[in-house]
């Protein structure tokens, strides 16, 4: 923030208030710095900037997706879109990533998402999403050129726990109501994938915006039993 010295002399109180407000304003897509989140290896990198983001207490991540933000390669036609803000990092070869995901649902397909990215044609996402039936549910997408799209269990409320685990080539998606008892959503692999990145996203394909909050984030760089997630 650049201020005229004459202004500073005349209005020191206003200058202090402006500087304080600037320091407290959540980071946005105009700011170069990426988040730092406790327990996650750096660097964290944005694939498409969000409308807004912030990290509270060094651990709770909020991502605001802007208007008509989607990530999908239709298996039915030539529709391709890649506009969702995604915050990703390079994991260990085997890992577990989980979070409590809270979504401010407003429109169809609004989602809070855990993502895996190898390249533009090879990726996957585990979503807590407002479905066409107008209720939140667990939705998963695996893309190998074209995307599949699988609606799974319905969820009451605006929060759920999501988890991704990888052991060898195997990758499992899970969901939980309490963060303790996990349901397997699907099993798949993305090949050897040495350039795999994982992370977080928010989307609003048909709406004006969607706010997703990721709390209780936990990352473990270790191999687990995929059938139990532990």
Buried (B, 14 or more C-beta within 10 A) or exposed (E): EEEEEEEEEEEEEEBEEEEEEEEEEEBEBEEEEBBEBEEBEEEBEBBBBBBBBBBEEEBBBBBBBBBBBBBBBEEEEEEEEBBBBBBBBBBEEBBBBBBBBBBBBBBBBBBBBBBBBBEEEBBBBBBBBBBEEEEBBBBBBBBBEEBBBEBBEEBEEBBBBBBBBBBEEBBBBBBBBEBEEBEBBBEBBBEEBEEBBBBBBBBBBBBEBBBBBBBEBBBBEEBBEBEEBE
